[in-house]
Amino acid sequence: MSAVATPVEGALEVDRVDSHLHPEGSFNVDDHPVPTGREEIWRFTPLKRLKGLHLDVPLSGTSYDASIEAPEGVQVERITDGSLKGVSGLVPWDRIAARALAEAGETLAVTIPAETELDRPVFVTLKGTGTDEATATHAVIRAERFSSATVIVRFEGAMTLADNVEVVVEDGAKLTLVSIDDWADDAVHVGHRHIRVGRDAEFKHVDITIGGDVVRHDTTAEYSGPGGSVEMLGLYFADAGQHIEHRLFVDHTAPKTKSHVVYKGALQGEKAHTVWIGNVLIRKVAEGIETYEENRNLVLTEGCHADSVPNLEIETGEIAGAGHASATARFDDEQLFYLRSRGISEQEAQRLVVHGFFNDLIRKIGVPELEEQLAATVEAELAKNVLKELA
């Protein structure tokens, strides 16, 4: 890689002690061994289905079309000198991330100017064109001081992609980032997101995963000043044979910061597999913080499997609160009985239970047109298997 960006101005100096929750990062690809599947961070991932991403296949492909719709005033640039790589404080934590950062030919930079409040979202769409050629991409989204914006990134079509998305939310800014994986059935996507949240800044990440053969997201958030807030919401729906994996790491690197993580998923069809790893590290400097993480999985048919692993590592006793919850279950028999006893058919009862499972999370997104689309998407997913079997 030709250049690495300097750390974000005003970032706190933090004692970077080793943590079992997160491996040490490095820009040097050779510092990251080729994954074998025996490593803790790879033990759930079906490496043989990554189409060679873990085996150093070239990442020089350009098998996609990209489009951007941005309100007036938003700065959109394509940077080719590598100067923005690592601008958020990102240091790659696995070989695929390091290779993708090094080999991405350009950086798509989206900047919301200081004190700008957007009245409509920025839309970024990447559509795969269906070739097996592996591709690396890099994007930087920056919300400057006291700005307010929503950015929606949508992935469509078929491709093999390794990407890094860096997000900088400067002091007092408010940013919502919605990432939608609506891939074709044979797509493979290994994505890495790193977020740096400034003093009294607010960041919301909505991660929606519907399509693809194998989709794995690693998302890390840290703080460059006190008072920052991070909310991570996730919705995923795995069909037969599909592997969806979300690995989250919230690194409380500043005092009086907050994080709230809620991910919900449904599984249907033979060998549908989901993985959720929720890691939170509260460092010694992070006094007075609040954190909570939650993962819920609803198994709709036989033959599915959901792994859910929440982790908390706390290095100071001076915190306001910390907790986590995780559950995987089938349809609630009492809910179904209640609905059936009031004359509702079994098909309609199951449909209502699934919609109720997701609706409270969907309503938190804050983008009305997207909320309506997701409700329709959940209905379409149900029609593939559960409702078909009951019809």
GUNU-618658 format. One line per 4 residues: number of its first residue (from 1); for each residue z, y, x of C-alpha. Coordinates in steps of 0.5 Angstrom, whole numbers. Each point is the difference from the previous one (the first is absolute). Layout:
NUM = Z:Y:X; ...;
This chain:
1 = 0:0:0; -2:7:3; 6:4:-3; 6:-1:-3;
5 = 3:6:-4; 7:3:2; 6:-1:-5; 1:4:-6;
9 = 3:7:2; 7:0:-2; 1:-7:0; 7:-2:1;
13 = 2:-4:6; 2:-7:-2; 3:-5:4; -5:-6:0;
17 = 4:-6:0; -3:-7:-1; 1:-2:-7; -2:-7:-2;
21 = -3:3:-6; -6:3:3; -3:-2:7; -1:5:5;
25 = -7:4:0; -5:1:5; -7:3:1; -2:-5:5;
29 = -3:-6:-4; 2:-4:6; 7:1:-2; -1:-4:-6;
33 = -2:-7:0; -5:-4:-4; 4:-2:-6; 1:-7:-1;
37 = 4:0:-7; 6:-2:3; 3:7:1; 4:3:-5;
41 = -4:5:-2; -6:-5:-1; 3:-6:-3; -2:1:-7;
45 = -7:3:2; -6:-5:-1; -3:1:7; -6:-4:-1;
49 = -2:4:-6; 0:7:4; -8:-2:2; 2:1:7;
53 = 4:7:0; 6:-3:4; -5:-4:5; -3:7:2;
57 = -7:0:-3; -3:6:1; 2:6:-5; -6:4:1;
61 = -3:-1:-7; -2:5:-5; -1:-4:-6; 3:5:-5;
65 = -2:7:-4; 5:5:0; 1:6:-5; 5:6:0;
69 = 1:4:-6; 5:6:1; 2:6:-3; -2:7:3;
73 = 4:2:6; 1:-7:2; -2:-2:8; -4:-6:1;
77 = -2:-1:7; -3:-6:4; 3:0:7; -3:-4:5;
81 = 4:1:6; 6:-4:-1; 5:6:0; 3:-2:-7;
85 = 2:-7:2; 7:0:0; 1:7:-3; 5:-3:-5;
89 = 4:-3:5; -3:-7:-1; 0:-5:5; -3:-6:-1;
93 = 4:-6:-1; -4:-6:0; -7:-2:3; -4:1:-6;
97 = 2:7:-1; 0:2:7; -8:-2:1; -1:3:-7;
101 = 2:7:3; -3:-1:6; -7:-2:-2; 0:4:-6;
105 = -6:5:1; 2:6:-3; 6:3:-4; -1:2:-7;
109 = 5:6:-1; 2:3:-7; 5:6:1; 3:4:-6;
113 = 2:7:3; 6:3:0; 3:2:-7; -6:-2:-4;
117 = 2:-4:-6; -6:-4:-3; -2:0:-7; -4:-7:1;
121 = 1:-6:4; -4:-1:7; -5:-6:-1; -2:-5:6;
125 = -4:-6:-2; -2:-5:5; -5:-5:-2; -1:-7:4;
129 = -8:-2:0; 1:-7:0; -1:-2:7; 5:-4:5;
133 = 0:5:5; 7:2:2; 1:7:-1; 6:5:3;
137 = 1:7:-3; 6:5:1; 2:6:-5; 5:5:1;
141 = 3:4:-6; 4:6:1; 4:4:-5; 1:7:3;
145 = 7:4:-1; 2:1:-7; -7:-3:-3; 0:-5:-6;
149 = -6:-5:-1; -2:-7:-2; -5:-4:4; -3:-6:-3;
153 = -3:-5:5; -4:-6:-4; -3:-6:4; -6:-4:-4;
157 = -5:-5:2; 0:-5:5; 1:1:7; 5:-2:6;
161 = 4:6:2; 6:1:5; 2:8:-1; 5:5:1;
165 = 2:5:-4; 5:5:3; 4:5:-5; 3:7:2;
169 = 5:3:-5; 2:7:3; 6:3:-2; 1:2:-7;
173 = -6:-3:-2; -1:-5:-6; -6:-6:1; -2:-6:-5;
177 = -4:-5:3; -3:-5:-4; -3:-6:3; -5:-5:-4;
181 = -2:-6:2; -5:-2:-5; -4:-5:5; -6:-5:-2;
185 = 3:-7:0; -2:-2:8; 2:7:3; 6:0:6;
189 = 4:6:1; 5:1:5; 3:7:-1; 5:4:4;
193 = 3:6:-3; 5:5:4; 4:6:-3; 4:5:3;
197 = 4:4:-5; 2:7:2; 7:4:-2; 1:0:-7;
201 = -7:-3:-2; -2:-5:-5; -5:-5:1; -2:-5:-6;
205 = -4:-6:2; -3:-5:-6; -3:-6:3; -5:-4:-5;
209 = -3:-7:2; -4:-3:-5; -6:-3:4; -2:-4:6;
213 = 1:-7:4; 5:3:5; 3:6:-1; 6:2:5;
217 = 3:7:0; 5:2:6; 3:7:-2; 6:4:4;
221 = 3:6:-2; 5:5:4; 3:7:0; -1:6:5;
225 = 5:4:-3; 6:-1:-5; -1:0:-8; -6:-3:0;
229 = -1:-5:-6; -5:-6:0; -2:-4:-6; -4:-6:0;
233 = -3:-4:-6; -4:-6:0; -4:-4:-5; -4:-6:1;
237 = -3:-6:-4; -2:-6:4; -5:-5:-3; -2:-7:2;
241 = 0:-1:8; 1:7:1; 5:2:6; 3:7:-1;
245 = 6:2:5; 4:7:0; 4:1:6; 4:7:0;
249 = 5:3:5; 4:6:-2; 3:3:7; 5:5:-2;
253 = 0:4:6; 3:7:-2; 6:1:-4; 1:1:-8;
257 = -7:-3:-1; -2:-4:-6; -4:-6:-1; -2:-4:-7;
261 = -4:-6:0; -2:-4:-6; -6:-5:0; -2:-5:-6;
265 = -5:-5:0; -3:-6:-4; -3:-6:2; -5:-5:-4;
269 = -4:-6:2; 0:-5:5; 3:2:7; 1:7:-2;
273 = 4:2:6; 4:7:1; 4:2:5; 5:6:0;
277 = 4:2:6; 5:6:-1; 3:3:7; 5:6:0;
281 = 3:2:7; 5:5:-1; 1:3:7; 7:3:3;
285 = -3:7:-1; -1:-1:-7; 6:2:-3; 1:1:-8;
289 = -7:-3:-2; -1:-4:-6; -5:-6:0; -2:-5:-5;
293 = -5:-6:-1; -2:-4:-5; -6:-6:-1; -1:-3:-6;
297 = -5:-6:-1; -2:-3:-7; -4:-7:1; -4:-1:-6;
301 = -3:-7:1; 1:-6:4; -2:-1:7; 2:7:3;
305 = 5:2:5; 3:7:2; 4:1:6; 5:6:0;
309 = 4:2:6; 5:7:-1; 3:2:7; 5:5:1;
313 = 3:2:7; 5:6:1; 2:3:6; 5:5:-3;
317 = 6:-1:-5; -1:8:-3; -6:-1:-5; 0:2:-7;
321 = -3:-7:-3; -4:-6:2; -2:-6:-4; -6:-5:-2;
325 = -2:-5:-5; -5:-5:0; -2:-5:-6; -5:-5:-2;
329 = -1:-3:-7; -4:-3:-5; -1:3:-7; 7:2:-3;
333 = 1:-6:-6; 5:5:-3; -5:6:-1; -6:-5:-2;
337 = 5:-3:-5; 2:7:-3; -8:2:0; -2:-7:-3;
341 = 6:0:-6; -3:7:-2; -7:-3:-2; -3:1:7;
345 = -5:-5:3; 1:-3:6; -6:3:3; 2:7:-2;
349 = 8:-1:2; -2:-2:7; -5:6:1; 6:5:-3;
353 = 5:-3:5; -5:1:6; -2:7:-2; 8:2:-1;
357 = 1:-3:7; -5:5:3; 0:6:-4; 6:3:2;
361 = -3:0:7; -6:2:-2; 3:6:-3; 3:3:6;
365 = -7:1:3; -1:7:-2; -8:-1:-1; -1:-1:-8;
369 = -7:-2:1; 2:-5:5; 5:-3:-4; -4:-1:-6;
373 = -5:-4:5; 6:-4:3; 2:-2:-7; -7:-2:-2;
377 = -1:-4:7; 7:-4:-1; -4:-2:-7; -6:-2:4;
381 = 4:-4:5; 4:-4:-6; -7:-1:-3; -2:-4:6;
385 = 5:-6:-1; 6:1:-4; -3:2:-7; -6:-4:1;
389 = 5:-6:1; 3:2:-7; -6:2:-4;
